[in-house]
Amino acid sequence: MLSDIYRFLHRISRFGVWICGGGFLLISIGVFIEVLMRYLFQTKFSGSGELAGYIFAISTTWGFSYCLFEKTHVRIDFAYQHMPKPLQGIMDWLSLLSLLVFSVLLASKAWMTFMESIEFSSMSTSALQTPLWIPQLAWAVGFIMFALNAAFLVVYTGLLLLAGDRQAAAKVACIPSTHE
């Protein structure tokens, strides 16, 4: 059951990364078109930098969840390698717990920013006059997904460790060794 949820959440994070990768592709096409317009017609498309910033911010938050499942968040492992396996499992769990605390803080601040933009009808000061709640919603949801995925992994890894299944817990939470 929990392994099915794990696979489902991993697929959602992978889908989000693919969508955001498409956003980066759109940014590059937009920059290319803008360069051509400047060169050929001495004109420019205003707002491409603003849109690129929104896509970059949104993609970053959605990438956090994918990195969580792929175990690519940076962790310093000089002592970890020399610990006994049971202690490594506890350190993996504590690492996930610290990511959970941090992700909840980020998600709550992002949500407050989004709510303030709605409350004050905030708009960008650029020529596009983008209602800021639109990109901030996608940005905040990325942080919320990160927090929810971190919470799930804390619970899932904790249950696996309590059941004595260190090998399954390691598949979910351990960091790759320098040899891997």
TIMI-760441 format. One record per residue (C-alpha): residue number from 1; x, y, z; residue in one letter. Coordinates in Angstrom, 1 decimal, padded with zeros to 4 digits. Example, Ala and Ser with C-alpha at 12.3 -4.5 7.8 and 13.67 -1.06 7.14 Angstrom:
<nodes>
@pos:1, c1:012.3, c2:-004.5, c3:007.8, code:A
@pos:2, c1:013.7, c2:-001.1, c3:007.1, code:S
</nodes>
This chain:
<nodes>
@pos:1, c1:000.0, c2:000.0, c3:000.0, code:M
@pos:2, c1:002.6, c2:002.6, c3:001.1, code:L
@pos:3, c1:004.9, c2:001.5, c3:-001.7, code:S
@pos:4, c1:002.1, c2:002.2, c3:-004.2, code:D
@pos:5, c1:001.7, c2:005.7, c3:-002.8, code:I
@pos:6, c1:005.5, c2:006.1, c3:-003.0, code:Y
@pos:7, c1:005.4, c2:005.2, c3:-006.7, code:R
@pos:8, c1:002.4, c2:007.4, c3:-007.3, code:F
@pos:9, c1:004.0, c2:010.5, c3:-005.7, code:L
@pos:10, c1:007.3, c2:009.7, c3:-007.6, code:H
@pos:11, c1:005.4, c2:009.7, c3:-010.9, code:R
@pos:12, c1:003.7, c2:013.0, c3:-010.0, code:I
@pos:13, c1:007.0, c2:014.6, c3:-009.2, code:S
@pos:14, c1:008.5, c2:013.2, c3:-012.5, code:R
@pos:15, c1:005.5, c2:014.6, c3:-014.4, code:F
@pos:16, c1:006.0, c2:018.0, c3:-012.8, code:G
@pos:17, c1:009.7, c2:018.0, c3:-013.8, code:V
@pos:18, c1:008.8, c2:017.2, c3:-017.4, code:W
@pos:19, c1:006.2, c2:020.0, c3:-017.5, code:I
@pos:20, c1:008.7, c2:022.4, c3:-016.1, code:C
@pos:21, c1:011.3, c2:021.2, c3:-018.5, code:G
@pos:22, c1:008.9, c2:022.1, c3:-021.3, code:G
@pos:23, c1:008.7, c2:025.6, c3:-019.7, code:G
@pos:24, c1:012.5, c2:025.9, c3:-020.0, code:F
@pos:25, c1:012.2, c2:024.9, c3:-023.6, code:L
@pos:26, c1:009.6, c2:027.6, c3:-024.1, code:L
@pos:27, c1:011.9, c2:030.1, c3:-022.5, code:I
@pos:28, c1:014.7, c2:029.2, c3:-024.9, code:S
@pos:29, c1:012.4, c2:029.5, c3:-027.9, code:I
@pos:30, c1:011.2, c2:032.9, c3:-026.6, code:G
@pos:31, c1:014.7, c2:034.2, c3:-026.1, code:V
@pos:32, c1:015.6, c2:033.0, c3:-029.6, code:F
@pos:33, c1:012.6, c2:034.8, c3:-031.1, code:I
@pos:34, c1:013.5, c2:037.9, c3:-029.2, code:E
@pos:35, c1:017.1, c2:037.9, c3:-030.4, code:V
@pos:36, c1:015.9, c2:037.5, c3:-034.0, code:L
@pos:37, c1:013.4, c2:040.3, c3:-033.6, code:M
@pos:38, c1:016.1, c2:042.6, c3:-032.2, code:R
@pos:39, c1:018.5, c2:041.7, c3:-035.0, code:Y
@pos:40, c1:016.1, c2:041.7, c3:-037.9, code:L
@pos:41, c1:013.5, c2:044.4, c3:-036.9, code:F
@pos:42, c1:015.2, c2:046.4, c3:-034.1, code:Q
@pos:43, c1:012.3, c2:045.6, c3:-031.8, code:T
@pos:44, c1:011.8, c2:043.5, c3:-028.8, code:K
@pos:45, c1:009.2, c2:041.5, c3:-027.0, code:F
@pos:46, c1:008.9, c2:043.0, c3:-023.6, code:S
@pos:47, c1:008.2, c2:040.6, c3:-020.8, code:G
@pos:48, c1:010.3, c2:037.6, c3:-021.8, code:S
@pos:49, c1:012.6, c2:038.1, c3:-018.8, code:G
@pos:50, c1:009.7, c2:038.3, c3:-016.5, code:E
@pos:51, c1:008.1, c2:035.1, c3:-017.9, code:L
@pos:52, c1:011.5, c2:033.4, c3:-017.7, code:A
@pos:53, c1:011.8, c2:034.3, c3:-014.0, code:G
@pos:54, c1:008.3, c2:032.9, c3:-013.3, code:Y
@pos:55, c1:009.1, c2:029.7, c3:-015.1, code:I
@pos:56, c1:012.4, c2:029.3, c3:-013.4, code:F
@pos:57, c1:011.0, c2:029.9, c3:-009.9, code:A
@pos:58, c1:008.1, c2:027.5, c3:-010.5, code:I
@pos:59, c1:010.4, c2:024.8, c3:-012.0, code:S
@pos:60, c1:012.7, c2:025.1, c3:-009.0, code:T
@pos:61, c1:010.0, c2:024.4, c3:-006.5, code:T
@pos:62, c1:008.6, c2:021.4, c3:-008.5, code:W
@pos:63, c1:012.1, c2:020.1, c3:-008.9, code:G
@pos:64, c1:012.6, c2:019.8, c3:-005.1, code:F
@pos:65, c1:010.2, c2:016.9, c3:-004.9, code:S
@pos:66, c1:011.8, c2:015.1, c3:-007.8, code:Y
@pos:67, c1:015.2, c2:015.5, c3:-006.2, code:C
@pos:68, c1:013.7, c2:014.1, c3:-003.0, code:L
@pos:69, c1:012.6, c2:010.9, c3:-004.7, code:F
@pos:70, c1:015.9, c2:010.6, c3:-006.7, code:E
@pos:71, c1:017.9, c2:011.3, c3:-003.5, code:K
@pos:72, c1:019.9, c2:014.1, c3:-005.1, code:T
@pos:73, c1:019.6, c2:016.7, c3:-002.4, code:H
@pos:74, c1:023.0, c2:017.6, c3:-001.1, code:V
@pos:75, c1:024.1, c2:015.8, c3:002.1, code:R
@pos:76, c1:027.6, c2:015.6, c3:003.5, code:I
@pos:77, c1:028.4, c2:012.0, c3:004.0, code:D
@pos:78, c1:032.0, c2:011.8, c3:005.2, code:F
@pos:79, c1:031.0, c2:010.4, c3:008.6, code:A
@pos:80, c1:027.9, c2:008.6, c3:007.3, code:Y
@pos:81, c1:029.9, c2:006.1, c3:005.3, code:Q
@pos:82, c1:031.7, c2:004.9, c3:008.4, code:H
@pos:83, c1:028.5, c2:004.4, c3:010.6, code:M
@pos:84, c1:026.9, c2:001.1, c3:011.3, code:P
@pos:85, c1:023.9, c2:000.4, c3:009.0, code:K
@pos:86, c1:021.3, c2:000.8, c3:011.8, code:P
@pos:87, c1:022.7, c2:004.3, c3:012.6, code:L
@pos:88, c1:022.7, c2:005.1, c3:008.9, code:Q
@pos:89, c1:019.0, c2:004.4, c3:008.8, code:G
@pos:90, c1:018.4, c2:006.7, c3:011.7, code:I
@pos:91, c1:020.5, c2:009.4, c3:010.0, code:M
@pos:92, c1:018.6, c2:009.0, c3:006.8, code:D
@pos:93, c1:015.3, c2:009.4, c3:008.7, code:W
@pos:94, c1:016.7, c2:012.5, c3:010.5, code:L
@pos:95, c1:017.8, c2:014.0, c3:007.2, code:S
@pos:96, c1:014.3, c2:013.5, c3:005.8, code:L
@pos:97, c1:012.8, c2:015.0, c3:009.0, code:L
@pos:98, c1:015.0, c2:018.1, c3:008.7, code:S
@pos:99, c1:014.0, c2:018.5, c3:005.0, code:L
@pos:100, c1:010.3, c2:018.2, c3:006.2, code:L
@pos:101, c1:010.7, c2:021.0, c3:008.7, code:V
@pos:102, c1:012.5, c2:023.2, c3:006.1, code:F
@pos:103, c1:009.9, c2:022.4, c3:003.4, code:S
@pos:104, c1:007.0, c2:023.2, c3:005.7, code:V
@pos:105, c1:008.6, c2:026.6, c3:006.5, code:L
@pos:106, c1:009.1, c2:027.3, c3:002.8, code:L
@pos:107, c1:005.6, c2:026.2, c3:001.9, code:A
@pos:108, c1:003.9, c2:028.3, c3:004.6, code:S
@pos:109, c1:005.9, c2:031.4, c3:003.6, code:K
@pos:110, c1:005.1, c2:030.8, c3:-000.1, code:A
@pos:111, c1:001.4, c2:030.4, c3:000.7, code:W
@pos:112, c1:001.4, c2:033.6, c3:002.7, code:M
@pos:113, c1:003.0, c2:035.4, c3:-000.2, code:T
@pos:114, c1:000.4, c2:034.1, c3:-002.6, code:F
@pos:115, c1:-002.5, c2:035.1, c3:-000.2, code:M
@pos:116, c1:-001.0, c2:038.6, c3:000.2, code:E
@pos:117, c1:-000.9, c2:039.0, c3:-003.6, code:S
@pos:118, c1:-004.6, c2:038.1, c3:-003.8, code:I
@pos:119, c1:-005.5, c2:040.3, c3:-000.8, code:E
@pos:120, c1:-003.7, c2:043.4, c3:-002.3, code:F
@pos:121, c1:-004.4, c2:042.6, c3:-005.9, code:S
@pos:122, c1:-000.7, c2:042.7, c3:-006.6, code:S
@pos:123, c1:000.5, c2:043.1, c3:-010.2, code:M
@pos:124, c1:004.0, c2:043.1, c3:-011.7, code:S
@pos:125, c1:005.4, c2:046.5, c3:-012.5, code:T
@pos:126, c1:006.4, c2:045.4, c3:-016.0, code:S
@pos:127, c1:004.6, c2:046.0, c3:-019.2, code:A
@pos:128, c1:002.8, c2:042.7, c3:-018.8, code:L
@pos:129, c1:001.1, c2:043.8, c3:-015.6, code:Q
@pos:130, c1:000.9, c2:040.1, c3:-014.6, code:T
@pos:131, c1:-001.4, c2:039.4, c3:-011.6, code:P
@pos:132, c1:001.2, c2:038.0, c3:-009.2, code:L
@pos:133, c1:-001.1, c2:035.4, c3:-007.7, code:W
@pos:134, c1:-001.0, c2:033.4, c3:-010.9, code:I
@pos:135, c1:002.8, c2:032.5, c3:-010.9, code:P
@pos:136, c1:002.8, c2:032.5, c3:-007.1, code:Q
@pos:137, c1:000.1, c2:029.9, c3:-007.0, code:L
@pos:138, c1:002.1, c2:027.4, c3:-009.1, code:A
@pos:139, c1:005.3, c2:028.4, c3:-007.1, code:W
@pos:140, c1:003.5, c2:027.8, c3:-003.8, code:A
@pos:141, c1:002.0, c2:024.5, c3:-004.9, code:V
@pos:142, c1:005.5, c2:023.3, c3:-005.8, code:G
@pos:143, c1:006.6, c2:024.0, c3:-002.2, code:F
@pos:144, c1:003.5, c2:022.4, c3:-000.8, code:I
@pos:145, c1:004.1, c2:019.3, c3:-002.9, code:M
@pos:146, c1:007.7, c2:019.2, c3:-001.6, code:F
@pos:147, c1:006.4, c2:019.4, c3:002.0, code:A
@pos:148, c1:003.8, c2:016.7, c3:001.4, code:L
@pos:149, c1:006.3, c2:014.4, c3:-000.3, code:N
@pos:150, c1:008.8, c2:014.9, c3:002.5, code:A
@pos:151, c1:006.1, c2:014.2, c3:005.1, code:A
@pos:152, c1:005.2, c2:011.0, c3:003.4, code:F
@pos:153, c1:008.8, c2:009.9, c3:003.1, code:L
@pos:154, c1:009.4, c2:010.6, c3:006.8, code:V
@pos:155, c1:006.4, c2:008.4, c3:007.7, code:V
@pos:156, c1:007.2, c2:005.7, c3:005.2, code:Y
@pos:157, c1:010.9, c2:005.5, c3:006.1, code:T
@pos:158, c1:010.1, c2:005.6, c3:009.8, code:G
@pos:159, c1:007.6, c2:002.7, c3:009.5, code:L
@pos:160, c1:010.1, c2:000.7, c3:007.5, code:L
@pos:161, c1:012.7, c2:001.2, c3:010.1, code:L
@pos:162, c1:010.4, c2:000.4, c3:012.9, code:L
@pos:163, c1:009.4, c2:-002.8, c3:011.1, code:A
@pos:164, c1:013.1, c2:-003.7, c3:010.9, code:G
@pos:165, c1:013.2, c2:-003.5, c3:007.1, code:D
@pos:166, c1:016.4, c2:-001.5, c3:006.8, code:R
@pos:167, c1:017.0, c2:-002.5, c3:003.2, code:Q
@pos:168, c1:013.7, c2:-001.1, c3:002.0, code:A
@pos:169, c1:014.2, c2:002.0, c3:004.1, code:A
@pos:170, c1:017.6, c2:002.4, c3:002.5, code:A
@pos:171, c1:016.1, c2:002.2, c3:-001.0, code:K
@pos:172, c1:013.7, c2:005.0, c3:-000.1, code:V
@pos:173, c1:015.9, c2:007.3, c3:001.9, code:A
@pos:174, c1:019.6, c2:006.6, c3:001.9, code:C
@pos:175, c1:022.1, c2:008.7, c3:-000.1, code:I
@pos:176, c1:024.1, c2:007.1, c3:-002.9, code:P
@pos:177, c1:027.6, c2:006.3, c3:-001.9, code:S
@pos:178, c1:030.6, c2:007.9, c3:-003.7, code:T
@pos:179, c1:031.1, c2:004.5, c3:-005.4, code:H
@pos:180, c1:027.5, c2:004.6, c3:-006.8, code:E
</nodes>
